[in-house]
């Protein structure tokens, strides 16, 4: 292959000698001893210059010079093996120059030779004798002092196609690399095919074992399972009709039973060997249903809604799903704060709603709004916005047209007159921890938390003496003096929030990002405390504050900037 390429390039190079512009030709020098005559030939004494771009023949000049070393002459026919040019017959093989080009004889005529000897300009042709000879250029001959006849002619510029050869080499290299990559892929595919062949063989063996297994399940087996599932579905319906309080567990069991029924239907068309696993799950569900049925007798029927502002019940038994009112008026960035409805024992039916978002740092309380009706709150209109510069935390509440909150960076309690936006009373809560010492879990700067219920105004906090456990104090709403105090066994930082109903403290904790649980209570009327399990659904992750209102018996919850309400469901008072 390489031999043919080299031959082709040489042929292209020789052809290039016949092309080019006239002004690009190099000079040719003639010597009289070269026998430039009608019967002679011209033989180059010089060689082709590879150092230049091929302009003529000679490494020292832009042409070639012929002299007595060029060769002899002959009048007979033939050709020149040494190279040169010939005008007629005769041949010469005496040239010693291997770099001359016999393939390109320079042809002259008697008149041309006469012009050379006379020193007049004439025309030198290339390509052999005959009408197809092409002129190169006019030249002028002359004779030097030694009697040597000299002439010059321009030869064409012959450019070797180096760029094309390089491009061919690069293309060949790229093709080789691509071929190697494809070979590698083929090897990888062969390996993967062998792996999958082994897996398929293994699966075939397993299927054969299952086919030969003596255990088989008929359509009767599935009918029996369906009957068992349908029996559980009927039982769960009866439980829902007679169940009181939180029905989350019953709902969950109902969902699982429905899923089981769907799974059994699918299994009829799939692998019947899964029946054993299904039977085990059915037994587990049956046991859980028995437990729920057994505990049904312990549940007390829900009491009729007690009269507003009264305590004709036996405590909180359940909480409704949340009702999302709106985003707070300051915007989504104000995730901390509190809101609620004013409770005035003298005018219980009066409506006044307040919304108090903290600054975005979650600590300082500076602005609040008052709405005189529920519609004004929903439409963000007819509000009265006021500013304070000394509040801290989201533990504020409103009672009898006064707002109560913690003075920043202190143990002081503040009573703010909402009508005039002026401080009415300040009082120190002795021994109370403050500045985030014993705040709620996930809620900072709420060391001192105020609450309102049917009995009046309360404050919930912790002290160093109580080692962080919750302390409850009943306050005089006029002077902020402590009337009575109860110390619990519940650690305050483990509680997410609290509220008061009829003198009973209820504490919540976080179950996950969508559920809270009322898990603890302390009754100040009896001094008893205990555990509960009442689920509270929430819209966002953190409940920043909870305020109870005795008239509409709702919880007003500030949930990561959103205002929520919940209906409180009470347990029937024993006869």
C-alpha positions as CSV (number, residue, x, y, z in Angstrom):
1,X,0.0,0.0,0.0
2,X,2.8,2.5,0.9
3,X,4.6,1.8,-2.4
4,X,1.5,2.6,-4.4
5,X,0.9,5.8,-2.4
6,X,4.6,6.9,-2.9
7,X,4.3,6.2,-6.7
8,X,1.0,8.2,-6.8
9,X,2.6,11.2,-5.0
10,X,5.6,11.1,-7.3
11,X,3.2,11.1,-10.3
12,X,1.3,14.0,-8.9
13,X,4.5,15.9,-8.3
14,X,5.7,15.4,-11.9
15,X,2.3,16.6,-13.2
16,X,2.6,19.7,-11.0
17,X,5.7,20.8,-13.0
18,X,3.5,21.6,-16.0
19,X,1.1,23.9,-14.0
20,X,1.5,27.4,-12.5
21,X,1.7,31.1,-13.4
22,X,4.4,32.4,-15.6
23,X,5.8,34.7,-13.0
24,X,6.5,31.8,-10.6
25,X,9.0,30.0,-12.8
26,X,12.6,29.7,-11.7
27,X,15.6,30.5,-14.0
28,X,17.4,27.9,-16.1
29,X,21.0,28.6,-17.1
30,X,22.3,27.1,-20.4
31,X,25.9,26.1,-21.1
32,X,27.2,25.8,-24.7
33,X,29.0,22.5,-24.0
34,X,25.7,20.9,-23.5
35,X,25.3,20.6,-27.2
36,X,22.1,22.5,-27.4
37,X,21.5,22.0,-31.1
38,X,19.0,20.6,-33.5
39,X,20.2,17.1,-32.8
40,X,21.3,17.5,-29.2
41,X,19.8,17.3,-25.8
42,X,20.0,19.3,-22.6
43,X,21.2,17.6,-19.4
44,X,20.9,19.3,-16.0
45,X,24.1,19.5,-14.1
46,X,22.3,20.5,-10.9
47,X,19.6,18.7,-9.0
48,X,16.1,19.3,-7.7
49,X,16.1,21.5,-4.7
50,X,14.2,20.0,-1.8
51,X,15.0,22.8,0.6
52,X,12.8,25.3,-1.3
53,X,9.3,24.9,-2.6
54,X,10.5,23.2,-5.8
55,X,11.1,26.3,-7.9
56,X,13.3,24.9,-10.7
57,X,16.3,22.7,-10.6
58,X,19.3,23.6,-8.5
59,X,19.9,23.7,-4.7
60,X,21.9,27.0,-5.0
61,X,19.6,29.0,-7.3
62,X,16.0,29.1,-8.5
63,X,16.8,27.2,-11.7
64,X,19.3,24.6,-13.0
65,X,22.5,25.2,-14.9
66,X,23.7,23.0,-17.7
67,X,27.3,22.7,-18.8
68,X,29.7,20.3,-20.4
69,X,28.7,17.7,-17.7
70,X,25.2,17.6,-19.0
71,X,25.7,14.9,-21.7
72,X,26.5,14.5,-25.4
73,X,24.5,14.9,-28.6
74,X,23.4,12.7,-31.4
75,X,21.7,13.4,-34.7
76,X,19.9,10.1,-34.8
77,X,16.5,9.4,-33.3
78,X,16.1,8.3,-29.7
79,X,15.7,9.8,-26.3
80,X,17.8,11.2,-23.5
81,X,18.2,8.9,-20.5
82,X,20.1,11.5,-18.5
83,X,17.4,14.1,-18.7
84,X,17.3,17.4,-20.4
85,X,15.6,18.6,-23.5
86,X,15.9,17.5,-27.2
87,X,14.8,19.0,-30.4
88,X,15.2,16.1,-32.7
89,X,16.8,12.8,-33.1
90,X,19.7,11.4,-31.4
91,X,20.2,10.3,-27.8
92,X,22.6,10.8,-25.0
93,X,23.4,8.5,-22.1
94,X,26.5,10.3,-20.9
95,X,24.8,12.5,-18.3
96,X,25.9,11.8,-14.7
97,X,23.1,13.8,-13.1
98,X,20.3,11.5,-11.7
99,X,18.2,14.5,-10.6
100,X,17.5,15.7,-14.1
101,X,14.0,15.0,-15.4
102,X,13.9,13.0,-18.7
103,X,10.2,12.9,-18.5
104,X,10.0,16.7,-19.2
105,X,12.3,17.4,-22.3
106,X,12.6,21.0,-23.3
107,X,12.0,21.3,-27.0
108,X,13.7,23.8,-29.3
109,X,13.8,24.5,-33.0
110,X,16.6,25.7,-35.2
111,X,15.2,29.3,-35.0
112,X,15.3,29.0,-31.2
113,X,18.9,27.9,-31.2
114,X,19.8,30.7,-33.5
115,X,18.2,33.1,-31.1
116,X,20.1,31.7,-28.2
117,X,23.4,32.2,-30.0
118,X,22.5,35.6,-31.2
119,X,21.4,36.9,-27.8
120,X,17.9,37.8,-28.9
121,X,14.9,36.8,-27.0
122,X,13.0,33.8,-28.0
123,X,10.5,31.3,-26.5
124,X,11.2,28.0,-24.7
125,X,8.6,25.3,-24.7
126,X,8.1,22.3,-22.5
127,X,6.2,19.0,-23.0
128,X,7.9,17.6,-26.1
129,X,7.9,18.6,-29.7
130,X,4.7,19.2,-31.7
131,X,1.8,21.5,-31.6
132,X,0.9,20.6,-28.0
133,X,4.0,22.2,-26.5
134,X,3.2,24.9,-24.0
135,X,5.3,28.1,-23.7
136,X,6.7,29.0,-20.3
137,X,8.1,32.5,-20.8
138,X,10.2,34.8,-23.0
139,X,13.8,34.7,-22.2
140,X,17.0,36.5,-23.3
141,X,20.1,34.5,-24.1
142,X,23.7,35.9,-23.6
143,X,27.3,34.8,-23.7
144,X,29.7,35.4,-20.9
145,X,33.5,36.1,-21.1
146,X,34.3,32.4,-21.3
147,X,32.1,31.9,-24.4
148,X,29.4,30.2,-22.4
149,X,25.8,30.8,-23.7
150,X,23.4,31.4,-20.9
151,X,19.6,31.7,-20.7
152,X,16.9,31.8,-18.1
153,X,13.4,30.4,-17.9
154,X,10.7,30.2,-15.1
155,X,9.5,26.8,-14.1
156,X,6.1,26.2,-12.4
157,X,5.6,26.0,-8.6
158,X,5.1,22.4,-7.6
159,X,3.5,22.1,-4.2
160,X,3.6,18.7,-2.4
161,X,0.1,17.9,-1.0
162,X,1.3,17.6,2.6
163,X,-1.9,18.7,4.2
164,X,-4.0,16.0,2.4
165,X,-1.5,13.3,3.4
166,X,-1.7,14.5,7.1
167,X,-5.5,14.5,6.9
168,X,-5.5,11.0,5.5
169,X,-3.2,9.8,8.4
170,X,-5.4,11.5,11.0
171,X,-8.6,10.0,9.6
172,X,-6.9,6.5,9.6
173,X,-5.9,7.0,13.3
174,X,-9.5,8.1,14.3
175,X,-11.0,5.1,12.5
176,X,-8.6,2.8,14.3
177,X,-9.5,4.3,17.7
178,X,-13.3,4.0,17.0
179,X,-12.8,0.4,15.9
180,X,-11.0,-0.4,19.2
181,X,-13.9,1.1,21.2
182,X,-16.5,-0.9,19.3
183,X,-14.5,-4.0,19.9
184,X,-14.4,-3.2,23.7
185,X,-18.2,-2.8,23.7
186,X,-18.7,-6.1,22.0
187,X,-16.6,-7.8,24.6
188,X,-18.6,-6.1,27.4
189,X,-21.9,-7.2,25.8
190,X,-20.7,-10.8,25.5
191,X,-19.9,-10.7,29.2
192,X,-23.3,-9.4,30.1
193,X,-25.0,-12.0,28.0
194,X,-23.2,-14.7,29.8
195,X,-24.3,-13.3,33.2
196,X,-27.9,-13.1,32.1
197,X,-27.7,-16.6,30.8
198,X,-26.7,-17.8,34.2
199,X,-29.5,-15.8,35.9
200,X,-32.1,-17.3,33.4
201,X,-30.8,-20.8,34.1
202,X,-31.1,-20.2,37.9
203,X,-34.7,-18.8,37.5
204,X,-35.6,-21.9,35.4
205,X,-34.4,-24.2,38.1
206,X,-36.4,-22.3,40.7
207,X,-39.6,-22.4,38.6
208,X,-39.1,-26.2,38.1
209,X,-38.8,-26.7,41.9
210,X,-42.0,-24.7,42.5
211,X,-43.8,-26.7,39.8
212,X,-42.8,-30.0,41.5
213,X,-43.7,-28.7,45.0
214,X,-46.5,-30.7,46.6
215,X,-48.2,-27.6,48.1
216,X,-50.9,-26.3,45.8
217,X,-53.7,-23.8,46.4
218,X,-57.1,-24.0,44.7
219,X,-59.8,-21.5,44.1
220,X,-61.4,-22.6,47.3
221,X,-58.4,-21.2,49.3
222,X,-58.9,-17.8,47.9
223,X,-62.6,-17.8,48.5
224,X,-62.0,-18.6,52.2
225,X,-59.5,-15.7,52.4
226,X,-62.1,-13.4,50.8
227,X,-64.7,-14.3,53.3
228,X,-62.3,-13.6,56.1
229,X,-61.5,-10.2,54.7
230,X,-65.2,-9.3,54.2
231,X,-65.9,-10.3,57.8
232,X,-63.2,-7.9,59.0
233,X,-64.6,-5.1,56.8
234,X,-68.1,-5.5,58.4
235,X,-66.5,-5.4,61.8
236,X,-64.6,-2.2,61.1
237,X,-67.8,-0.5,59.9
238,X,-69.5,-1.4,63.2
239,X,-66.5,-0.1,65.1
240,X,-66.6,3.2,63.3
241,X,-70.3,3.6,64.1
242,X,-69.9,3.0,67.8
243,X,-66.4,4.4,68.4
244,X,-65.9,7.7,70.2
245,X,-62.9,10.0,70.5
246,X,-60.0,9.8,68.2
247,X,-60.7,7.2,65.4
248,X,-57.3,7.4,63.7
249,X,-56.4,3.8,64.6
250,X,-59.7,2.5,63.4
251,X,-59.3,4.4,60.1
252,X,-55.8,3.0,59.7
253,X,-57.1,-0.5,60.2
254,X,-59.9,0.1,57.6
255,X,-57.3,1.2,55.0
256,X,-55.1,-1.9,55.7
257,X,-58.1,-4.2,55.3
258,X,-59.1,-2.7,52.0
259,X,-55.5,-3.0,50.8
260,X,-55.6,-6.7,51.9
261,X,-58.8,-7.3,49.9
262,X,-57.2,-5.8,46.7
263,X,-54.1,-7.8,47.2
264,X,-56.1,-11.0,47.5
265,X,-57.8,-10.2,44.2
266,X,-54.5,-9.7,42.5
267,X,-53.0,-12.9,44.0
268,X,-55.7,-15.0,42.3
269,X,-54.0,-14.3,39.0
270,X,-50.5,-14.4,40.3
271,X,-48.3,-16.6,42.5
272,X,-50.6,-18.6,44.8
273,X,-47.8,-19.5,47.1
274,X,-48.1,-16.0,48.7
275,X,-51.3,-17.1,50.4
276,X,-49.4,-18.2,53.5
277,X,-48.0,-14.7,53.9
278,X,-51.5,-13.2,53.4
279,X,-52.9,-15.5,56.1
280,X,-50.3,-14.4,58.6
281,X,-51.2,-10.7,57.9
282,X,-54.9,-11.5,58.3
283,X,-54.3,-13.1,61.7
284,X,-52.4,-10.0,62.8
285,X,-55.2,-7.7,61.7
286,X,-57.7,-9.9,63.5
287,X,-55.8,-9.5,66.7
288,X,-55.7,-5.7,66.4
289,X,-59.4,-5.6,65.7
290,X,-60.1,-7.6,68.8
291,X,-58.0,-5.2,70.9
292,X,-60.0,-2.2,69.5
293,X,-63.3,-4.0,70.1
294,X,-62.2,-4.8,73.7
295,X,-61.3,-1.2,74.4
296,X,-64.6,0.1,73.0
297,X,-66.3,-0.5,76.3
298,X,-63.8,1.8,78.0
299,X,-64.6,4.8,75.8
300,X,-67.0,7.3,77.1
301,X,-69.6,8.7,74.7
302,X,-69.0,12.2,73.4
303,X,-70.7,14.8,75.6
304,X,-73.1,17.4,74.1
305,X,-71.3,20.6,73.5
306,X,-71.2,22.4,76.9
307,X,-72.5,25.9,77.4
308,X,-70.0,28.5,76.3
309,X,-67.7,29.6,79.1
310,X,-68.7,26.7,81.4
311,X,-66.9,23.5,82.4
312,X,-69.8,21.0,82.3
313,X,-67.6,18.2,80.9
314,X,-64.8,15.9,82.0
315,X,-62.0,17.3,79.9
316,X,-60.8,17.2,76.4
317,X,-61.2,13.9,74.6
318,X,-60.5,14.8,70.9
319,X,-59.5,17.6,68.5
320,X,-61.0,18.2,65.1
321,X,-59.2,18.5,61.8
322,X,-57.6,21.9,61.3
323,X,-59.4,24.8,59.6
324,X,-56.9,27.0,57.7
325,X,-58.0,30.6,58.0
326,X,-55.2,32.4,56.1
327,X,-51.5,33.4,56.1
328,X,-50.6,36.1,58.6
329,X,-50.9,39.7,57.4
330,X,-47.0,40.2,57.5
331,X,-46.3,37.4,55.1
332,X,-44.7,33.9,54.8
333,X,-41.3,35.0,56.2
334,X,-42.9,35.7,59.6
335,X,-43.1,32.1,60.8
336,X,-43.2,32.9,64.6
337,X,-46.1,34.6,66.4
338,X,-49.5,34.1,67.9
339,X,-53.1,35.0,67.3
340,X,-56.6,34.5,68.8
341,X,-59.9,36.0,69.9
342,X,-60.3,38.3,72.9
343,X,-62.2,36.7,75.8
344,X,-64.1,39.1,78.0
345,X,-66.3,37.6,80.7
346,X,-68.4,40.8,80.9
347,X,-69.1,40.8,77.1
348,X,-68.5,37.1,76.0
349,X,-70.2,37.5,72.6
350,X,-68.0,40.4,71.6
351,X,-65.7,39.7,68.6
352,X,-62.2,41.1,68.5
353,X,-59.4,39.1,66.7
354,X,-55.7,39.9,67.1
355,X,-52.7,38.7,65.0
356,X,-49.2,39.3,66.4
357,X,-46.3,38.0,64.2
358,X,-42.8,38.3,65.6
359,X,-39.9,39.7,63.6
360,X,-38.2,37.3,61.2
361,X,-35.6,36.6,63.9
362,X,-38.3,34.7,65.9
363,X,-37.6,36.7,69.0
364,X,-38.8,40.3,69.1
365,X,-42.5,41.3,69.2
366,X,-43.1,44.8,67.7
367,X,-46.3,44.9,65.6
368,X,-49.8,43.6,65.9
369,X,-53.2,44.1,64.3
370,X,-56.7,44.2,65.7
371,X,-59.8,43.1,63.7
372,X,-63.3,43.9,65.0
373,X,-65.1,41.1,63.1
374,X,-64.3,37.7,61.6
375,X,-65.0,39.1,58.1
376,X,-62.6,41.9,58.5
377,X,-59.9,39.3,59.5
378,X,-60.6,37.2,56.4
379,X,-60.5,40.2,54.1
380,X,-57.6,42.0,55.7
381,X,-59.6,45.2,56.0
382,X,-60.7,47.6,58.7
383,X,-57.8,46.7,60.9
384,X,-55.9,48.7,63.5
385,X,-52.2,48.2,63.4
386,X,-50.1,49.2,66.4
387,X,-46.4,49.0,67.3
388,X,-44.6,48.1,70.5
389,X,-40.8,47.9,71.0
390,X,-40.4,45.7,74.1
391,X,-42.0,42.3,73.5
392,X,-40.2,39.0,73.4
393,X,-41.4,35.5,72.3
394,X,-44.7,34.2,71.0
395,X,-46.3,33.5,74.4
396,X,-48.7,36.5,74.3
397,X,-52.5,36.3,74.8
398,X,-55.4,38.8,75.0
399,X,-57.9,38.8,77.9
400,X,-60.6,41.5,78.5
401,X,-59.2,43.9,75.8
402,X,-55.6,43.7,77.3
403,X,-52.6,42.0,75.8
404,X,-50.2,40.1,78.1
405,X,-46.6,39.3,77.1
406,X,-43.0,39.0,78.3
407,X,-40.9,42.1,78.4
408,X,-37.8,41.4,76.3
409,X,-34.6,40.4,78.1
410,X,-36.2,40.1,81.5
411,X,-38.6,38.3,83.9
412,X,-41.1,41.1,83.6
413,X,-44.7,40.6,82.6
414,X,-46.5,43.3,80.6
415,X,-50.2,44.3,80.5
416,X,-50.9,46.4,77.4
417,X,-54.1,48.3,76.9
418,X,-55.2,47.6,73.3
419,X,-57.5,50.6,73.1
420,X,-54.7,53.1,73.7
421,X,-51.6,50.9,72.9
422,X,-50.1,51.9,76.3
423,X,-48.6,49.9,79.1
424,X,-51.0,49.5,82.0
425,X,-49.0,47.3,84.4
426,X,-45.6,45.6,84.6
427,X,-44.8,42.9,87.1
428,X,-41.8,40.7,87.7
429,X,-42.4,36.9,87.7
430,X,-40.0,35.9,90.4
431,X,-37.6,33.0,89.8
432,X,-38.9,32.5,86.3
433,X,-36.2,31.4,83.8
434,X,-36.0,33.7,80.7
435,X,-34.0,34.4,77.5
436,X,-34.4,30.9,76.1
437,X,-33.4,29.1,79.2
438,X,-36.3,26.7,79.3
439,X,-38.3,27.4,76.2
440,X,-40.5,24.9,74.3
441,X,-39.0,22.3,71.9
442,X,-38.5,23.8,68.4
443,X,-39.8,27.2,69.6
444,X,-37.3,29.7,71.0
445,X,-37.8,32.6,73.4
446,X,-41.1,31.3,74.8
447,X,-39.9,30.8,78.4
448,X,-42.9,32.7,79.7
449,X,-46.2,31.7,78.1
450,X,-49.6,33.3,78.9
451,X,-52.9,31.4,78.7
452,X,-56.6,32.1,79.1
453,X,-59.5,29.8,80.0
454,X,-62.9,29.8,81.7
455,X,-61.2,30.6,85.0
456,X,-59.2,33.6,83.9
457,X,-55.5,34.4,83.2
458,X,-52.6,31.9,83.6
459,X,-48.8,32.0,83.1
460,X,-46.8,28.9,82.3
461,X,-43.0,28.9,82.8
462,X,-40.1,27.0,84.5
463,X,-37.5,27.9,87.2
464,X,-34.1,26.8,88.1
465,X,-35.5,25.4,91.3
466,X,-37.9,23.2,89.3
467,X,-35.0,22.0,87.2
468,X,-36.9,23.0,84.0
469,X,-40.2,21.3,84.9
470,X,-43.3,23.2,84.1
471,X,-44.7,25.6,86.7
472,X,-48.3,26.9,86.4
473,X,-49.4,30.2,88.1
474,X,-52.8,31.8,88.3
475,X,-52.6,35.5,87.9
476,X,-54.7,38.5,88.9
477,X,-55.4,40.0,85.5
478,X,-55.6,43.5,86.9
479,X,-52.3,43.7,88.9
480,X,-50.5,40.6,87.5
481,X,-49.9,39.3,91.0
482,X,-49.5,35.5,91.4
483,X,-52.5,34.1,93.1
484,X,-51.5,30.4,93.2
485,X,-48.8,28.1,91.8
486,X,-48.5,24.4,90.9
487,X,-45.4,22.6,90.0
488,X,-45.6,19.6,87.6
489,X,-43.3,16.7,86.8
490,X,-43.2,17.4,83.1
491,X,-39.9,18.8,81.7
492,X,-40.8,22.0,79.7
493,X,-38.2,21.8,76.9
494,X,-39.6,18.4,75.9
495,X,-43.0,19.9,75.3
496,X,-43.8,21.6,72.0
497,X,-46.6,23.8,73.4
498,X,-49.3,24.1,76.1
499,X,-52.8,25.5,76.6
500,X,-55.3,25.7,79.5
501,X,-59.0,24.5,79.6
502,X,-61.1,24.8,82.8
503,X,-58.0,24.9,84.9
504,X,-56.3,21.8,83.2
505,X,-53.0,22.2,81.5
506,X,-52.6,20.2,78.2
507,X,-49.2,19.7,76.8
508,X,-48.3,18.7,73.2
509,X,-45.3,17.0,71.6
510,X,-44.3,16.5,68.0
511,X,-44.9,13.1,66.4
512,X,-43.8,14.1,62.8
513,X,-44.0,16.9,60.4
514,X,-47.7,16.6,60.0
515,X,-48.9,15.5,63.5
516,X,-48.8,16.6,67.1
517,X,-50.1,14.8,70.1
518,X,-51.6,16.0,73.3
519,X,-49.7,13.6,75.5
520,X,-49.8,15.1,79.1
521,X,-52.3,16.9,81.3
522,X,-52.1,18.5,84.8
523,X,-55.4,19.3,86.6
524,X,-55.0,22.3,89.0
525,X,-58.4,21.5,90.4
526,X,-57.3,18.1,91.8
527,X,-53.5,18.2,91.5
528,X,-53.6,15.1,89.3
529,X,-51.5,14.6,86.2
530,X,-51.4,11.8,83.6
531,X,-50.9,10.7,80.0
532,X,-53.1,11.2,77.0
533,X,-53.0,10.3,73.3
534,X,-55.0,12.8,71.3
535,X,-53.7,13.5,67.8
536,X,-53.6,17.0,66.3
537,X,-53.1,17.3,62.6
538,X,-51.2,20.4,61.4
539,X,-50.5,22.1,58.1
540,X,-46.8,22.9,58.7
541,X,-44.1,21.5,60.8
542,X,-44.0,23.7,64.0
543,X,-46.8,25.0,66.2
544,X,-45.5,28.3,67.5
545,X,-48.4,29.0,69.8
546,X,-51.8,27.7,71.0
547,X,-54.6,29.9,72.5
548,X,-57.9,28.5,73.7
549,X,-61.1,30.6,73.7
550,X,-63.8,29.6,76.2
551,X,-66.8,31.0,74.3
552,X,-66.4,29.3,70.8
553,X,-64.4,26.5,72.4
554,X,-61.7,26.6,69.7
555,X,-57.9,26.4,69.6
556,X,-56.2,29.3,67.8
557,X,-52.9,28.0,66.5
558,X,-50.1,29.9,64.8
559,X,-48.4,27.3,62.5
560,X,-45.3,28.5,60.7
561,X,-47.0,31.7,59.7
562,X,-50.5,30.2,59.0
563,X,-53.5,30.9,61.2
564,X,-55.4,27.7,62.1
565,X,-58.4,26.8,64.2
566,X,-59.5,23.5,65.8
567,X,-62.7,22.5,67.5
568,X,-62.3,21.1,71.0
569,X,-64.4,17.9,71.7
570,X,-65.1,17.2,75.4
571,X,-65.8,14.1,77.3
572,X,-69.2,13.7,78.8
573,X,-69.4,14.5,82.5
574,X,-70.3,11.5,84.6
575,X,-73.8,11.5,86.1
